[in-house]
Amino acid sequence: MTLIEGPVGDLSERMRIVAVANQKGGVGKTTVAMQLGAALSRRHRVLVVDVDRQRSTVWWAENMRDRLPFDFAGDQNPKLLGRLRELRAEYDFVVVDTPGSLEDTPVLERVLDAADTVVIPLIPEPLAVEPTMRTINRLIEPRALRHAVLLNRIDARIPSQLPVWRDLLDTVWGVPRFDAYLRQYKAQTDAPIHGHMVTTLRDNRRTRGAIFDITQVGLEVAAQATPALAAGW
């Protein structure tokens, strides 16, 4: 288990705000935010909030129609994020999808000021590393937020890819990471356009891997909200 730095506190009696953040675009923040919200909704009361002006989560939510497994607040003014704590009696988790550009740094900063935990998606591509590290070093670590990198779009056809990138995170960059990871699956890529999530996909040979991966991410995030387990991630 990889230690996630930052204060834990008594998370058993309050809502947890989870920011999905990385100033590198194209790393899968929207996919992680929506699927994480769906996975958590199996056992918890969840609200997913979109403050990204690209509105990708809004489009996905519209395609879901009445099958959305959580409450959704799309296209929100980031200035209102400070009021999320007022919802603590209604939700166990609030998951926030954030923008991925430098020009939207003030928006991301408002989200992080309100957050308890940060999930940082990272794809195994060299050009994704510097923006990810910048996000962590300049925006997340100074706030002492609990955080972890989530490896995304791992290619199962390349057996060495996962261990190599885990080793880079652990020993070269010294960055906290999830034990769970997300592999590249067509079912995952096509989910937004078909209006599916982990809670609506049929469990078969084509979808089983994607369902398993996001379920493990959800379990890991939920475990971090339990004081007895929160010391190790």
BELZIKA-V312398 format. One record per residue. N is the residue number from 1. RES is the residue in three letters. OMEGA is omega in whole degrees, 0 to 359 (NA if undefined). Layout:
n:N res:RES omega:OMEGA
n:N res:RES omega:OMEGA
This chain:
n:1 res:MET omega:180
n:2 res:THR omega:182
n:3 res:LEU omega:176
n:4 res:ILE omega:184
n:5 res:GLU omega:178
n:6 res:GLY omega:183
n:7 res:PRO omega:179
n:8 res:VAL omega:181
n:9 res:GLY omega:179
n:10 res:ASP omega:184
n:11 res:LEU omega:184
n:12 res:SER omega:186
n:13 res:GLU omega:179
n:14 res:ARG omega:178
n:15 res:MET omega:178
n:16 res:ARG omega:177
n:17 res:ILE omega:184
n:18 res:VAL omega:176
n:19 res:ALA omega:173
n:20 res:VAL omega:194
n:21 res:ALA omega:169
n:22 res:ASN omega:180
n:23 res:GLN omega:171
n:24 res:LYS omega:177
n:25 res:GLY omega:174
n:26 res:GLY omega:180
n:27 res:VAL omega:176
n:28 res:GLY omega:181
n:29 res:LYS omega:181
n:30 res:THR omega:178
n:31 res:THR omega:181
n:32 res:VAL omega:182
n:33 res:ALA omega:183
n:34 res:MET omega:181
n:35 res:GLN omega:175
n:36 res:LEU omega:177
n:37 res:GLY omega:179
n:38 res:ALA omega:180
n:39 res:ALA omega:179
n:40 res:LEU omega:184
n:41 res:SER omega:179
n:42 res:ARG omega:183
n:43 res:ARG omega:187
n:44 res:HIS omega:174
n:45 res:ARG omega:191
n:46 res:VAL omega:169
n:47 res:LEU omega:174
n:48 res:VAL omega:184
n:49 res:VAL omega:179
n:50 res:ASP omega:174
n:51 res:VAL omega:179
n:52 res:ASP omega:184
n:53 res:ARG omega:174
n:54 res:GLN omega:172
n:55 res:ARG omega:180
n:56 res:SER omega:179
n:57 res:THR omega:178
n:58 res:VAL omega:179
n:59 res:TRP omega:179
n:60 res:TRP omega:180
n:61 res:ALA omega:178
n:62 res:GLU omega:178
n:63 res:ASN omega:178
n:64 res:MET omega:182
n:65 res:ARG omega:185
n:66 res:ASP omega:182
n:67 res:ARG omega:180
n:68 res:LEU omega:188
n:69 res:PRO omega:180
n:70 res:PHE omega:173
n:71 res:ASP omega:187
n:72 res:PHE omega:176
n:73 res:ALA omega:184
n:74 res:GLY omega:174
n:75 res:ASP omega:185
n:76 res:GLN omega:174
n:77 res:ASN omega:182
n:78 res:PRO omega:179
n:79 res:LYS omega:181
n:80 res:LEU omega:184
n:81 res:LEU omega:180
n:82 res:GLY omega:180
n:83 res:ARG omega:182
n:84 res:LEU omega:181
n:85 res:ARG omega:179
n:86 res:GLU omega:181
n:87 res:LEU omega:188
n:88 res:ARG omega:179
n:89 res:ALA omega:185
n:90 res:GLU omega:186
n:91 res:TYR omega:172
n:92 res:ASP omega:180
n:93 res:PHE omega:167
n:94 res:VAL omega:180
n:95 res:VAL omega:185
n:96 res:VAL omega:174
n:97 res:ASP omega:189
n:98 res:THR omega:178
n:99 res:PRO omega:185
n:100 res:GLY omega:179
n:101 res:SER omega:180
n:102 res:LEU omega:183
n:103 res:GLU omega:177
n:104 res:ASP omega:179
n:105 res:THR omega:179
n:106 res:PRO omega:178
n:107 res:VAL omega:179
n:108 res:LEU omega:179
n:109 res:GLU omega:178
n:110 res:ARG omega:178
n:111 res:VAL omega:182
n:112 res:LEU omega:177
n:113 res:ASP omega:181
n:114 res:ALA omega:191
n:115 res:ALA omega:170
n:116 res:ASP omega:188
n:117 res:THR omega:178
n:118 res:VAL omega:172
n:119 res:VAL omega:186
n:120 res:ILE omega:178
n:121 res:PRO omega:178
n:122 res:LEU omega:175
n:123 res:ILE omega:185
n:124 res:PRO omega:178
n:125 res:GLU omega:184
n:126 res:PRO omega:183
n:127 res:LEU omega:178
n:128 res:ALA omega:188
n:129 res:VAL omega:186
n:130 res:GLU omega:177
n:131 res:PRO omega:178
n:132 res:THR omega:179
n:133 res:MET omega:177
n:134 res:ARG omega:178
n:135 res:THR omega:181
n:136 res:ILE omega:188
n:137 res:ASN omega:186
n:138 res:ARG omega:188
n:139 res:LEU omega:187
n:140 res:ILE omega:182
n:141 res:GLU omega:178
n:142 res:PRO omega:179
n:143 res:ARG omega:179
n:144 res:ALA omega:180
n:145 res:LEU omega:172
n:146 res:ARG omega:187
n:147 res:HIS omega:176
n:148 res:ALA omega:175
n:149 res:VAL omega:176
n:150 res:LEU omega:178
n:151 res:LEU omega:186
n:152 res:ASN omega:178
n:153 res:ARG omega:175
n:154 res:ILE omega:181
n:155 res:ASP omega:182
n:156 res:ALA omega:179
n:157 res:ARG omega:179
n:158 res:ILE omega:187
n:159 res:PRO omega:184
n:160 res:SER omega:188
n:161 res:GLN omega:183
n:162 res:LEU omega:180
n:163 res:PRO omega:179
n:164 res:VAL omega:182
n:165 res:TRP omega:173
n:166 res:ARG omega:180
n:167 res:ASP omega:177
n:168 res:LEU omega:180
n:169 res:LEU omega:186
n:170 res:ASP omega:191
n:171 res:THR omega:182
n:172 res:VAL omega:183
n:173 res:TRP omega:179
n:174 res:GLY omega:184
n:175 res:VAL omega:176
n:176 res:PRO omega:180
n:177 res:ARG omega:172
n:178 res:PHE omega:165
n:179 res:ASP omega:178
n:180 res:ALA omega:178
n:181 res:TYR omega:181
n:182 res:LEU omega:176
n:183 res:ARG omega:179
n:184 res:GLN omega:178
n:185 res:TYR omega:178
n:186 res:LYS omega:179
n:187 res:ALA omega:178
n:188 res:GLN omega:181
n:189 res:THR omega:184
n:190 res:ASP omega:186
n:191 res:ALA omega:182
n:192 res:PRO omega:184
n:193 res:ILE omega:179
n:194 res:HIS omega:180
n:195 res:GLY omega:180
n:196 res:HIS omega:171
n:197 res:MET omega:181
n:198 res:VAL omega:181
n:199 res:THR omega:182
n:200 res:THR omega:179
n:201 res:LEU omega:173
n:202 res:ARG omega:182
n:203 res:ASP omega:177
n:204 res:ASN omega:185
n:205 res:ARG omega:182
n:206 res:ARG omega:187
n:207 res:THR omega:190
n:208 res:ARG omega:181
n:209 res:GLY omega:179
n:210 res:ALA omega:179
n:211 res:ILE omega:180
n:212 res:PHE omega:185
n:213 res:ASP omega:184
n:214 res:ILE omega:175
n:215 res:THR omega:179
n:216 res:GLN omega:177
n:217 res:VAL omega:179
n:218 res:GLY omega:179
n:219 res:LEU omega:181
n:220 res:GLU omega:177
n:221 res:VAL omega:180
n:222 res:ALA omega:179
n:223 res:ALA omega:180
n:224 res:GLN omega:178
n:225 res:ALA omega:179
n:226 res:THR omega:185
n:227 res:PRO omega:183
n:228 res:ALA omega:184
n:229 res:LEU omega:193
n:230 res:ALA omega:182
n:231 res:ALA omega:182
n:232 res:GLY omega:178
n:233 res:TRP omega:NA
